[in-house]
Amino acid sequence: MDTHVAIQLTEQAFEALSQHAATAGKTPSDLAAVIVERTYSVERTTLIDPAIARRNFERSFGSVGSGRPIGIGNSAIDDDLARRYCN
């Protein structure tokens, strides 16, 4: 079942949509429907190439320089807490 939705666009937005639609060989309303479907589809996650998804994820990897050594060692944490509370 299809549902029809009326939307109001600025002239600039409609012009941009019309240009992209013409390039794709579609009507503005057909292109808008495709964009909405891709954006809000439940199957959206399957549309992403796994290699691209992994590359995008790995771009968030890195390190941060805090200016002092940090870690998960309990003794270092205990020493930091002792210094903080003893002062």
C-alpha positions in Angstrom: 0.0 0.0 0.0 1.3 3.4 -0.9 0.6 6.6 1.0 0.6 10.0 -0.7 2.2 12.9 1.2 2.1 16.6 0.3 5.1 18.6 1.2 6.0 22.3 0.8 9.5 23.2 -0.4 11.2 26.5 -0.9 11.8 27.4 -4.5 15.6 26.8 -4.0 15.0 23.3 -2.6 12.5 22.4 -5.3 15.0 23.7 -8.0 17.8 21.6 -6.5 15.5 18.5 -6.3 14.4 19.1 -9.9 17.9 19.3 -11.2 19.0 16.1 -9.4 15.8 14.4 -10.6 16.5 15.4 -14.2 20.1 14.1 -13.9 18.7 10.7 -12.6 16.0 10.6 -15.2 13.2 10.8 -12.6 10.5 13.2 -11.7 11.0 15.4 -8.6 8.3 13.5 -6.7 9.8 10.1 -7.6 13.3 11.2 -6.5 11.9 12.6 -3.3 10.2 9.2 -2.6 13.5 7.4 -3.2 15.4 9.7 -0.9 12.7 9.3 1.9 12.7 5.5 1.4 16.5 5.2 1.6 16.7 7.5 4.6 13.9 5.9 6.7 13.8 2.3 5.5 14.2 -0.5 8.0 16.5 -2.1 5.5 18.8 0.9 5.4 21.6 -0.8 7.3 21.8 -3.4 4.6 22.3 -0.8 1.9 25.7 0.2 3.3 28.7 -1.6 1.8 30.4 -3.4 4.8 33.8 -2.3 3.6 32.7 1.4 3.6 31.0 1.0 7.0 34.2 -0.5 8.5 36.3 2.3 7.0 34.0 4.9 8.4 34.1 3.2 11.8 37.8 2.9 11.8 38.2 6.6 11.0 37.0 7.3 14.6 40.0 5.4 16.0 42.8 7.4 17.4 44.4 8.6 20.6 44.2 11.5 22.9 47.0 13.2 24.6 45.9 14.1 28.2 49.2 15.4 29.2 49.7 12.7 31.8 49.9 8.9 31.8 46.5 7.2 32.2 45.4 3.6 32.2 43.3 1.0 33.9 45.9 -0.2 36.4 44.3 -0.3 39.8 47.6 0.7 41.6 47.9 3.8 39.4 44.3 4.7 40.1 44.7 4.2 43.9 47.9 6.3 43.8 46.0 9.1 42.0 43.2 9.0 44.5 45.5 8.9 47.5 47.4 12.0 46.2 44.1 13.8 45.5 42.5 13.1 48.9 45.7 13.6 51.0 46.3 17.1 49.7 
